[in-house]
Amino acid sequence: MDAIEIKCKNLLKQEGINGASKIDFDVNGELYDLSFDYIIETYMLSSDESKLVFFEAMKKSLDTKEYMGIEKFFEGMGQLLLMSSLSEKM
């Protein structure tokens, strides 16, 4: 496991957020659910710079001290993953 990935997952744990929490996405009537851990793991396949950007953005979303901040963050990151994945399939 990558050091930044560990930091991301530990940050969630410190905030009392379960990495297995999932966000549901409806894409053209097809339901996808992505866990916070899956989203983190997928972004950790990126370049080192992208990993750092992800981590810093995640920290900022937690700074709001509201669950909705981190939920919105992962919702946005999940949407980007799905859009990338679906466009690659086309």
C-alpha positions in Angstrom: 0.0 0.0 0.0 1.3 3.4 -1.0 2.2 5.9 1.8 -0.3 8.5 0.6 -3.0 5.8 0.4 -2.3 4.9 4.1 -2.5 8.6 5.0 -5.9 8.9 3.3 -7.3 5.9 5.0 -5.9 6.8 8.4 -7.4 10.3 8.0 -10.8 8.8 7.5 -10.4 6.6 10.5 -9.3 9.5 12.7 -12.5 11.4 11.7 -14.6 8.3 12.5 -15.6 7.7 8.9 -15.8 4.1 7.7 -13.9 3.5 4.5 -16.5 0.9 3.5 -19.1 3.6 3.3 -20.6 3.7 -0.2 -22.0 6.2 -2.6 -24.6 5.2 -5.1 -24.6 6.5 -8.7 -27.3 6.0 -11.3 -25.9 6.1 -14.8 -28.5 5.7 -17.5 -30.6 3.6 -15.2 -27.7 1.4 -14.2 -26.7 1.5 -10.5 -23.1 1.7 -9.4 -21.9 1.9 -5.8 -18.4 2.9 -5.0 -16.9 2.7 -1.5 -14.6 5.5 -0.1 -11.8 2.9 0.1 -12.3 1.9 -3.6 -12.2 5.6 -4.7 -9.0 6.2 -2.7 -7.4 3.0 -4.0 -8.2 3.9 -7.6 -6.9 7.4 -7.3 -3.7 6.0 -5.8 -3.0 4.4 -9.2 -2.3 8.0 -10.5 1.0 9.9 -10.6 2.6 11.0 -7.3 1.5 14.6 -8.0 -2.1 13.5 -8.5 -2.0 11.5 -5.3 -0.9 14.5 -3.4 -3.6 16.7 -5.0 -6.2 14.1 -4.0 -4.9 13.9 -0.4 -4.8 17.7 0.0 -8.3 18.1 -1.4 -9.6 15.3 0.9 -8.0 17.1 3.9 -9.7 20.4 2.9 -13.1 18.6 2.6 -12.6 17.3 6.2 -11.7 20.8 7.4 -15.3 21.8 7.0 -16.0 19.5 10.0 -19.2 18.4 8.4 -19.9 14.9 7.1 -21.4 16.5 4.0 -18.1 18.0 3.1 -16.3 14.6 2.8 -19.4 13.0 1.3 -19.5 15.6 -1.4 -15.8 15.2 -2.0 -16.1 11.4 -2.5 -19.3 11.9 -4.6 -17.4 14.2 -7.0 -14.3 11.9 -7.1 -16.6 8.9 -7.8 -18.4 10.7 -10.6 -15.0 11.5 -12.2 -14.0 7.8 -12.0 -17.2 6.6 -13.5 -17.1 9.2 -16.3 -13.5 8.2 -17.1 -14.3 4.5 -17.0 -17.4 4.8 -19.2 -15.7 7.0 -21.7 -12.9 4.5 -22.0 -15.4 1.8 -22.8 -16.9 3.8 -25.7 
